[in-house]
Amino acid sequence: MNLRQENKELLDKIQAGLKLASRRLLEKKAANNETAVISINGEIKRIPAKDLLKIIP
């Protein structure tokens, strides 16, 4: 396995971990009826975490 392939695999693992962590954060916020702060086209928005969970796979 060459170095580029190893780097790609590491990047894939990091991205999967970030996606999982984000999902778990939203699930905790949704359980506590909290909002999430996100940026949409550079504009800061507060959206209920339950609503975000419905649209994020």
PDB file of N, H, CA, C and O in Angstrom:
ATOM      1  N   MET A   1       0.857  -1.170   0.000  1.00  0.00           N
ATOM      2  CA  MET A   1       0.000   0.000   0.000  1.00  0.00           C
ATOM      3  C   MET A   1       0.906   1.237   0.000  1.00  0.00           C
ATOM      4  O   MET A   1       1.842   1.332   0.794  1.00  0.00           O
ATOM      5  N   ASN A   2       0.620   2.163  -0.883  1.00  0.00           N
ATOM      6  H   ASN A   2      -0.140   2.085  -1.528  1.00  0.00           H
ATOM      7  CA  ASN A   2       1.465   3.342  -0.947  1.00  0.00           C
ATOM      8  C   ASN A   2       0.974   4.421   0.018  1.00  0.00           C
ATOM      9  O   ASN A   2      -0.104   4.310   0.601  1.00  0.00           O
ATOM     10  N   LEU A   3       1.771   5.445   0.170  1.00  0.00           N
ATOM     11  H   LEU A   3       2.647   5.536  -0.303  1.00  0.00           H
ATOM     12  CA  LEU A   3       1.475   6.505   1.128  1.00  0.00           C
ATOM     13  C   LEU A   3       0.186   7.244   0.781  1.00  0.00           C
ATOM     14  O   LEU A   3      -0.579   7.597   1.678  1.00  0.00           O
ATOM     15  N   ARG A   4      -0.061   7.480  -0.485  1.00  0.00           N
ATOM     16  H   ARG A   4       0.561   7.194  -1.213  1.00  0.00           H
ATOM     17  CA  ARG A   4      -1.289   8.185  -0.880  1.00  0.00           C
ATOM     18  C   ARG A   4      -2.536   7.388  -0.510  1.00  0.00           C
ATOM     19  O   ARG A   4      -3.529   7.956  -0.056  1.00  0.00           O
ATOM     20  N   GLN A   5      -2.483   6.087  -0.703  1.00  0.00           N
ATOM     21  H   GLN A   5      -1.677   5.625  -1.072  1.00  0.00           H
ATOM     22  CA  GLN A   5      -3.624   5.238  -0.343  1.00  0.00           C
ATOM     23  C   GLN A   5      -3.846   5.266   1.169  1.00  0.00           C
ATOM     24  O   GLN A   5      -4.989   5.320   1.622  1.00  0.00           O
ATOM     25  N   GLU A   6      -2.777   5.230   1.946  1.00  0.00           N
ATOM     26  H   GLU A   6      -1.848   5.186   1.578  1.00  0.00           H
ATOM     27  CA  GLU A   6      -2.889   5.285   3.402  1.00  0.00           C
ATOM     28  C   GLU A   6      -3.480   6.620   3.839  1.00  0.00           C
ATOM     29  O   GLU A   6      -4.310   6.666   4.747  1.00  0.00           O
ATOM     30  N   ASN A   7      -3.055   7.702   3.197  1.00  0.00           N
ATOM     31  H   ASN A   7      -2.381   7.664   2.460  1.00  0.00           H
ATOM     32  CA  ASN A   7      -3.594   9.022   3.531  1.00  0.00           C
ATOM     33  C   ASN A   7      -5.081   9.107   3.210  1.00  0.00           C
ATOM     34  O   ASN A   7      -5.848   9.692   3.975  1.00  0.00           O
ATOM     35  N   LYS A   8      -5.496   8.524   2.079  1.00  0.00           N
ATOM     36  H   LYS A   8      -4.873   8.049   1.458  1.00  0.00           H
ATOM     37  CA  LYS A   8      -6.908   8.532   1.710  1.00  0.00           C
ATOM     38  C   LYS A   8      -7.733   7.755   2.733  1.00  0.00           C
ATOM     39  O   LYS A   8      -8.809   8.196   3.136  1.00  0.00           O
ATOM     40  N   GLU A   9      -7.227   6.612   3.145  1.00  0.00           N
ATOM     41  H   GLU A   9      -6.353   6.254   2.818  1.00  0.00           H
ATOM     42  CA  GLU A   9      -7.945   5.803   4.129  1.00  0.00           C
ATOM     43  C   GLU A   9      -8.052   6.544   5.460  1.00  0.00           C
ATOM     44  O   GLU A   9      -9.100   6.506   6.106  1.00  0.00           O
ATOM     45  N   LEU A  10      -6.992   7.210   5.871  1.00  0.00           N
ATOM     46  H   LEU A  10      -6.141   7.241   5.347  1.00  0.00           H
ATOM     47  CA  LEU A  10      -7.015   7.985   7.105  1.00  0.00           C
ATOM     48  C   LEU A  10      -8.016   9.124   7.001  1.00  0.00           C
ATOM     49  O   LEU A  10      -8.780   9.365   7.937  1.00  0.00           O
ATOM     50  N   LEU A  11      -8.022   9.821   5.884  1.00  0.00           N
ATOM     51  H   LEU A  11      -7.402   9.625   5.124  1.00  0.00           H
ATOM     52  CA  LEU A  11      -8.970  10.907   5.665  1.00  0.00           C
ATOM     53  C   LEU A  11     -10.409  10.394   5.718  1.00  0.00           C
ATOM     54  O   LEU A  11     -11.273  11.038   6.312  1.00  0.00           O
ATOM     55  N   ASP A  12     -10.668   9.249   5.104  1.00  0.00           N
ATOM     56  H   ASP A  12      -9.966   8.726   4.621  1.00  0.00           H
ATOM     57  CA  ASP A  12     -12.006   8.656   5.137  1.00  0.00           C
ATOM     58  C   ASP A  12     -12.433   8.341   6.568  1.00  0.00           C
ATOM     59  O   ASP A  12     -13.586   8.567   6.934  1.00  0.00           O
ATOM     60  N   LYS A  13     -11.519   7.825   7.373  1.00  0.00           N
ATOM     61  H   LYS A  13     -10.582   7.641   7.076  1.00  0.00           H
ATOM     62  CA  LYS A  13     -11.835   7.498   8.768  1.00  0.00           C
ATOM     63  C   LYS A  13     -12.115   8.757   9.580  1.00  0.00           C
ATOM     64  O   LYS A  13     -13.026   8.778  10.408  1.00  0.00           O
ATOM     65  N   ILE A  14     -11.335   9.802   9.343  1.00  0.00           N
ATOM     66  H   ILE A  14     -10.595   9.786   8.670  1.00  0.00           H
ATOM     67  CA  ILE A  14     -11.534  11.064  10.059  1.00  0.00           C
ATOM     68  C   ILE A  14     -12.881  11.660   9.696  1.00  0.00           C
ATOM     69  O   ILE A  14     -13.611  12.115  10.577  1.00  0.00           O
ATOM     70  N   GLN A  15     -13.224  11.666   8.411  1.00  0.00           N
ATOM     71  H   GLN A  15     -12.632  11.297   7.695  1.00  0.00           H
ATOM     72  CA  GLN A  15     -14.507  12.216   7.975  1.00  0.00           C
ATOM     73  C   GLN A  15     -15.676  11.417   8.548  1.00  0.00           C
ATOM     74  O   GLN A  15     -16.686  12.001   8.940  1.00  0.00           O
ATOM     75  N   ALA A  16     -15.557  10.114   8.600  1.00  0.00           N
ATOM     76  H   ALA A  16     -14.736   9.639   8.281  1.00  0.00           H
ATOM     77  CA  ALA A  16     -16.616   9.277   9.167  1.00  0.00           C
ATOM     78  C   ALA A  16     -16.777   9.567  10.661  1.00  0.00           C
ATOM     79  O   ALA A  16     -17.896   9.606  11.173  1.00  0.00           O
ATOM     80  N   GLY A  17     -15.658   9.770  11.356  1.00  0.00           N
ATOM     81  H   GLY A  17     -14.749   9.738  10.941  1.00  0.00           H
ATOM     82  CA  GLY A  17     -15.714  10.090  12.779  1.00  0.00           C
ATOM     83  C   GLY A  17     -16.362  11.441  13.040  1.00  0.00           C
ATOM     84  O   GLY A  17     -17.136  11.585  13.986  1.00  0.00           O
ATOM     85  N   LEU A  18     -16.051  12.429  12.211  1.00  0.00           N
ATOM     86  H   LEU A  18     -15.422  12.312  11.443  1.00  0.00           H
ATOM     87  CA  LEU A  18     -16.668  13.747  12.362  1.00  0.00           C
ATOM     88  C   LEU A  18     -18.174  13.690  12.100  1.00  0.00           C
ATOM     89  O   LEU A  18     -18.957  14.337  12.795  1.00  0.00           O
ATOM     90  N   LYS A  19     -18.563  12.922  11.110  1.00  0.00           N
ATOM     91  H   LYS A  19     -17.927  12.396  10.546  1.00  0.00           H
ATOM     92  CA  LYS A  19     -19.994  12.778  10.800  1.00  0.00           C
ATOM     93  C   LYS A  19     -20.730  12.115  11.968  1.00  0.00           C
ATOM     94  O   LYS A  19     -21.825  12.537  12.339  1.00  0.00           O
ATOM     95  N   LEU A  20     -20.125  11.084  12.538  1.00  0.00           N
ATOM     96  H   LEU A  20     -19.235  10.741  12.236  1.00  0.00           H
ATOM     97  CA  LEU A  20     -20.725  10.386  13.673  1.00  0.00           C
ATOM     98  C   LEU A  20     -20.824  11.312  14.888  1.00  0.00           C
ATOM     99  O   LEU A  20     -21.850  11.334  15.568  1.00  0.00           O
ATOM    100  N   ALA A  21     -19.774  12.068  15.161  1.00  0.00           N
ATOM    101  H   ALA A  21     -18.940  12.050  14.609  1.00  0.00           H
ATOM    102  CA  ALA A  21     -19.779  12.990  16.304  1.00  0.00           C
ATOM    103  C   ALA A  21     -20.846  14.069  16.129  1.00  0.00           C
ATOM    104  O   ALA A  21     -21.532  14.423  17.088  1.00  0.00           O
ATOM    105  N   SER A  22     -20.988  14.593  14.915  1.00  0.00           N
ATOM    106  H   SER A  22     -20.431  14.306  14.136  1.00  0.00           H
ATOM    107  CA  SER A  22     -22.009  15.609  14.650  1.00  0.00           C
ATOM    108  C   SER A  22     -23.405  15.038  14.861  1.00  0.00           C
ATOM    109  O   SER A  22     -24.273  15.692  15.440  1.00  0.00           O
ATOM    110  N   ARG A  23     -23.610  13.831  14.394  1.00  0.00           N
ATOM    111  H   ARG A  23     -22.905  13.300  13.924  1.00  0.00           H
ATOM    112  CA  ARG A  23     -24.916  13.173  14.539  1.00  0.00           C
ATOM    113  C   ARG A  23     -25.251  12.986  16.026  1.00  0.00           C
ATOM    114  O   ARG A  23     -26.371  13.260  16.457  1.00  0.00           O
ATOM    115  N   ARG A  24     -24.279  12.521  16.791  1.00  0.00           N
ATOM    116  H   ARG A  24     -23.369  12.298  16.441  1.00  0.00           H
ATOM    117  CA  ARG A  24     -24.516  12.294  18.218  1.00  0.00           C
ATOM    118  C   ARG A  24     -24.790  13.602  18.957  1.00  0.00           C
ATOM    119  O   ARG A  24     -25.621  13.644  19.864  1.00  0.00           O
ATOM    120  N   LEU A  25     -24.092  14.666  18.567  1.00  0.00           N
ATOM    121  H   LEU A  25     -23.418  14.631  17.830  1.00  0.00           H
ATOM    122  CA  LEU A  25     -24.331  15.973  19.175  1.00  0.00           C
ATOM    123  C   LEU A  25     -25.766  16.422  18.903  1.00  0.00           C
ATOM    124  O   LEU A  25     -26.453  16.883  19.814  1.00  0.00           O
ATOM    125  N   LEU A  26     -26.216  16.292  17.667  1.00  0.00           N
ATOM    126  H   LEU A  26     -25.658  15.917  16.927  1.00  0.00           H
ATOM    127  CA  LEU A  26     -27.587  16.676  17.331  1.00  0.00           C
ATOM    128  C   LEU A  26     -28.606  15.822  18.079  1.00  0.00           C
ATOM    129  O   LEU A  26     -29.639  16.328  18.516  1.00  0.00           O
ATOM    130  N   GLU A  27     -28.322  14.537  18.228  1.00  0.00           N
ATOM    131  H   GLU A  27     -27.482  14.126  17.874  1.00  0.00           H
ATOM    132  CA  GLU A  27     -29.244  13.656  18.953  1.00  0.00           C
ATOM    133  C   GLU A  27     -29.370  14.087  20.409  1.00  0.00           C
ATOM    134  O   GLU A  27     -30.471  14.084  20.961  1.00  0.00           O
ATOM    135  N   LYS A  28     -28.255  14.457  21.036  1.00  0.00           N
ATOM    136  H   LYS A  28     -27.362  14.459  20.587  1.00  0.00           H
ATOM    137  CA  LYS A  28     -28.306  14.922  22.431  1.00  0.00           C
ATOM    138  C   LYS A  28     -29.066  16.236  22.547  1.00  0.00           C
ATOM    139  O   LYS A  28     -29.863  16.421  23.466  1.00  0.00           O
ATOM    140  N   LYS A  29     -28.816  17.141  21.615  1.00  0.00           N
ATOM    141  H   LYS A  29     -28.167  16.991  20.869  1.00  0.00           H
ATOM    142  CA  LYS A  29     -29.519  18.422  21.630  1.00  0.00           C
ATOM    143  C   LYS A  29     -31.016  18.212  21.407  1.00  0.00           C
ATOM    144  O   LYS A  29     -31.835  18.861  22.057  1.00  0.00           O
ATOM    145  N   ALA A  30     -31.374  17.321  20.506  1.00  0.00           N
ATOM    146  H   ALA A  30     -30.708  16.793  19.977  1.00  0.00           H
ATOM    147  CA  ALA A  30     -32.779  17.044  20.231  1.00  0.00           C
ATOM    148  C   ALA A  30     -33.466  16.448  21.463  1.00  0.00           C
ATOM    149  O   ALA A  30     -34.619  16.770  21.749  1.00  0.00           O
ATOM    150  N   ALA A  31     -32.767  15.593  22.180  1.00  0.00           N
ATOM    151  H   ALA A  31     -31.830  15.331  21.947  1.00  0.00           H
ATOM    152  CA  ALA A  31     -33.341  14.983  23.383  1.00  0.00           C
ATOM    153  C   ALA A  31     -33.626  16.026  24.457  1.00  0.00           C
ATOM    154  O   ALA A  31     -34.526  15.848  25.278  1.00  0.00           O
ATOM    155  N   ASN A  32     -32.856  17.119  24.450  1.00  0.00           N
ATOM    156  H   ASN A  32     -32.125  17.263  23.783  1.00  0.00           H
ATOM    157  CA  ASN A  32     -33.039  18.189  25.440  1.00  0.00           C
ATOM    158  C   ASN A  32     -33.817  19.376  24.877  1.00  0.00           C
ATOM    159  O   ASN A  32     -33.855  20.441  25.494  1.00  0.00           O
ATOM    160  N   ASN A  33     -34.438  19.201  23.712  1.00  0.00           N
ATOM    161  H   ASN A  33     -34.407  18.337  23.210  1.00  0.00           H
ATOM    162  CA  ASN A  33     -35.204  20.268  23.043  1.00  0.00           C
ATOM    163  C   ASN A  33     -34.383  21.550  22.871  1.00  0.00           C
ATOM    164  O   ASN A  33     -34.873  22.650  23.128  1.00  0.00           O
ATOM    165  N   GLU A  34     -33.147  21.397  22.440  1.00  0.00           N
ATOM    166  H   GLU A  34     -32.749  20.504  22.231  1.00  0.00           H
ATOM    167  CA  GLU A  34     -32.266  22.541  22.231  1.00  0.00           C
ATOM    168  C   GLU A  34     -32.161  22.861  20.743  1.00  0.00           C
ATOM    169  O   GLU A  34     -32.585  22.081  19.890  1.00  0.00           O
ATOM    170  N   THR A  35     -31.585  24.024  20.452  1.00  0.00           N
ATOM    171  H   THR A  35     -31.240  24.658  21.145  1.00  0.00           H
ATOM    172  CA  THR A  35     -31.363  24.419  19.066  1.00  0.00           C
ATOM    173  C   THR A  35     -29.895  24.229  18.701  1.00  0.00           C
ATOM    174  O   THR A  35     -29.018  24.164  19.562  1.00  0.00           O
ATOM    175  N   ALA A  36     -29.664  24.144  17.413  1.00  0.00           N
ATOM    176  H   ALA A  36     -30.377  24.196  16.714  1.00  0.00           H
ATOM    177  CA  ALA A  36     -28.306  24.077  16.888  1.00  0.00           C
ATOM    178  C   ALA A  36     -28.043  25.375  16.136  1.00  0.00           C
ATOM    179  O   ALA A  36     -28.940  25.921  15.494  1.00  0.00           O
ATOM    180  N   VAL A  37     -26.827  25.858  16.218  1.00  0.00           N
ATOM    181  H   VAL A  37     -26.098  25.415  16.741  1.00  0.00           H
ATOM    182  CA  VAL A  37     -26.436  27.074  15.516  1.00  0.00           C
ATOM    183  C   VAL A  37     -25.637  26.661  14.291  1.00  0.00           C
ATOM    184  O   VAL A  37     -24.593  26.018  14.405  1.00  0.00           O
ATOM    185  N   ILE A  38     -26.143  27.041  13.106  1.00  0.00           N
ATOM    186  H   ILE A  38     -26.991  27.564  13.014  1.00  0.00           H
ATOM    187  CA  ILE A  38     -25.476  26.688  11.863  1.00  0.00           C
ATOM    188  C   ILE A  38     -25.355  27.916  10.967  1.00  0.00           C
ATOM    189  O   ILE A  38     -25.996  28.941  11.200  1.00  0.00           O
ATOM    190  N   SER A  39     -24.538  27.791   9.960  1.00  0.00           N
ATOM    191  H   SER A  39     -24.017  26.958   9.771  1.00  0.00           H
ATOM    192  CA  SER A  39     -24.362  28.864   8.987  1.00  0.00           C
ATOM    193  C   SER A  39     -24.956  28.418   7.656  1.00  0.00           C
ATOM    194  O   SER A  39     -24.608  27.359   7.134  1.00  0.00           O
ATOM    195  N   ILE A  40     -25.856  29.234   7.113  1.00  0.00           N
ATOM    196  H   ILE A  40     -26.139  30.094   7.537  1.00  0.00           H
ATOM    197  CA  ILE A  40     -26.450  28.971   5.805  1.00  0.00           C
ATOM    198  C   ILE A  40     -26.122  30.157   4.917  1.00  0.00           C
ATOM    199  O   ILE A  40     -26.614  31.265   5.130  1.00  0.00           O
ATOM    200  N   ASN A  41     -25.283  29.911   3.919  1.00  0.00           N
ATOM    201  H   ASN A  41     -24.883  29.011   3.746  1.00  0.00           H
ATOM    202  CA  ASN A  41     -24.827  30.975   3.011  1.00  0.00           C
ATOM    203  C   ASN A  41     -24.232  32.148   3.783  1.00  0.00           C
ATOM    204  O   ASN A  41     -24.456  33.307   3.432  1.00  0.00           O
ATOM    205  N   GLY A  42     -23.477  31.846   4.829  1.00  0.00           N
ATOM    206  H   GLY A  42     -23.295  30.906   5.114  1.00  0.00           H
ATOM    207  CA  GLY A  42     -22.819  32.882   5.614  1.00  0.00           C
ATOM    208  C   GLY A  42     -23.699  33.543   6.647  1.00  0.00           C
ATOM    209  O   GLY A  42     -23.228  34.395   7.400  1.00  0.00           O
ATOM    210  N   GLU A  43     -24.957  33.174   6.705  1.00  0.00           N
ATOM    211  H   GLU A  43     -25.340  32.481   6.094  1.00  0.00           H
ATOM    212  CA  GLU A  43     -25.886  33.747   7.681  1.00  0.00           C
ATOM    213  C   GLU A  43     -26.078  32.764   8.831  1.00  0.00           C
ATOM    214  O   GLU A  43     -26.367  31.588   8.612  1.00  0.00           O
ATOM    215  N   ILE A  44     -25.914  33.257  10.062  1.00  0.00           N
ATOM    216  H   ILE A  44     -25.680  34.213  10.240  1.00  0.00           H
ATOM    217  CA  ILE A  44     -26.041  32.415  11.247  1.00  0.00           C
ATOM    218  C   ILE A  44     -27.522  32.174  11.547  1.00  0.00           C
ATOM    219  O   ILE A  44     -28.321  33.109  11.603  1.00  0.00           O
ATOM    220  N   LYS A  45     -27.868  30.895  11.740  1.00  0.00           N
ATOM    221  H   LYS A  45     -27.219  30.136  11.695  1.00  0.00           H
ATOM    222  CA  LYS A  45     -29.254  30.505  12.013  1.00  0.00           C
ATOM    223  C   LYS A  45     -29.303  29.607  13.244  1.00  0.00           C
ATOM    224  O   LYS A  45     -28.385  28.825  13.494  1.00  0.00           O
ATOM    225  N   ARG A  46     -30.375  29.726  14.001  1.00  0.00           N
ATOM    226  H   ARG A  46     -31.120  30.361  13.799  1.00  0.00           H
ATOM    227  CA  ARG A  46     -30.662  28.806  15.107  1.00  0.00           C
ATOM    228  C   ARG A  46     -31.851  27.950  14.672  1.00  0.00           C
ATOM    229  O   ARG A  46     -32.932  28.459  14.374  1.00  0.00           O
ATOM    230  N   ILE A  47     -31.621  26.643  14.643  1.00  0.00           N
ATOM    231  H   ILE A  47     -30.743  26.230  14.884  1.00  0.00           H
ATOM    232  CA  ILE A  47     -32.641  25.714  14.173  1.00  0.00           C
ATOM    233  C   ILE A  47     -32.799  24.616  15.214  1.00  0.00           C
ATOM    234  O   ILE A  47     -31.803  24.102  15.722  1.00  0.00           O
ATOM    235  N   PRO A  48     -34.037  24.247  15.540  1.00  0.00           N
ATOM    236  CA  PRO A  48     -34.230  23.150  16.486  1.00  0.00           C
ATOM    237  C   PRO A  48     -33.507  21.890  16.004  1.00  0.00           C
ATOM    238  O   PRO A  48     -33.602  21.517  14.834  1.00  0.00           O
ATOM    239  N   ALA A  49     -32.799  21.253  16.903  1.00  0.00           N
ATOM    240  H   ALA A  49     -32.722  21.556  17.853  1.00  0.00           H
ATOM    241  CA  ALA A  49     -32.017  20.067  16.547  1.00  0.00           C
ATOM    242  C   ALA A  49     -32.913  18.958  15.991  1.00  0.00           C
ATOM    243  O   ALA A  49     -32.485  18.206  15.115  1.00  0.00           O
ATOM    244  N   LYS A  50     -34.134  18.847  16.481  1.00  0.00           N
ATOM    245  H   LYS A  50     -34.481  19.458  17.192  1.00  0.00           H
ATOM    246  CA  LYS A  50     -35.055  17.826  15.978  1.00  0.00           C
ATOM    247  C   LYS A  50     -35.327  18.026  14.497  1.00  0.00           C
ATOM    248  O   LYS A  50     -35.434  17.054  13.749  1.00  0.00           O
ATOM    249  N   ASP A  51     -35.439  19.280  14.064  1.00  0.00           N
ATOM    250  H   ASP A  51     -35.352  20.069  14.671  1.00  0.00           H
ATOM    251  CA  ASP A  51     -35.670  19.558  12.645  1.00  0.00           C
ATOM    252  C   ASP A  51     -34.455  19.190  11.798  1.00  0.00           C
ATOM    253  O   ASP A  51     -34.605  18.674  10.690  1.00  0.00           O
ATOM    254  N   LEU A  52     -33.261  19.450  12.308  1.00  0.00           N
ATOM    255  H   LEU A  52     -33.139  19.869  13.207  1.00  0.00           H
ATOM    256  CA  LEU A  52     -32.058  19.099  11.572  1.00  0.00           C
ATOM    257  C   LEU A  52     -31.898  17.597  11.427  1.00  0.00           C
ATOM    258  O   LEU A  52     -31.443  17.118  10.389  1.00  0.00           O
ATOM    259  N   LEU A  53     -32.264  16.859  12.446  1.00  0.00           N
ATOM    260  H   LEU A  53     -32.633  17.249  13.289  1.00  0.00           H
ATOM    261  CA  LEU A  53     -32.150  15.398  12.380  1.00  0.00           C
ATOM    262  C   LEU A  53     -33.048  14.818  11.295  1.00  0.00           C
ATOM    263  O   LEU A  53     -32.748  13.766  10.730  1.00  0.00           O
ATOM    264  N   LYS A  54     -34.146  15.501  11.006  1.00  0.00           N
ATOM    265  H   LYS A  54     -34.390  16.355  11.465  1.00  0.00           H
ATOM    266  CA  LYS A  54     -35.075  15.015   9.973  1.00  0.00           C
ATOM    267  C   LYS A  54     -34.479  15.138   8.584  1.00  0.00           C
ATOM    268  O   LYS A  54     -34.809  14.345   7.702  1.00  0.00           O
ATOM    269  N   ILE A  55     -33.598  16.125   8.366  1.00  0.00           N
ATOM    270  H   ILE A  55     -33.329  16.770   9.082  1.00  0.00           H
ATOM    271  CA  ILE A  55     -33.084  16.363   7.021  1.00  0.00           C
ATOM    272  C   ILE A  55     -31.657  15.875   6.811  1.00  0.00           C
ATOM    273  O   ILE A  55     -31.204  15.782   5.671  1.00  0.00           O
ATOM    274  N   ILE A  56     -30.944  15.563   7.882  1.00  0.00           N
ATOM    275  H   ILE A  56     -31.312  15.638   8.809  1.00  0.00           H
ATOM    276  CA  ILE A  56     -29.559  15.092   7.767  1.00  0.00           C
ATOM    277  C   ILE A  56     -29.542  13.574   7.872  1.00  0.00           C
ATOM    278  O   ILE A  56     -30.042  13.008   8.845  1.00  0.00           O
ATOM    279  N   PRO A  57     -28.959  12.907   6.855  1.00  0.00           N
ATOM    280  CA  PRO A  57     -28.954  11.430   6.879  1.00  0.00           C
ATOM    281  C   PRO A  57     -28.061  10.870   7.963  1.00  0.00           C
ATOM    282  O   PRO A  57     -27.954   9.653   8.107  1.00  0.00           O
TER     283      PRO A  57
END
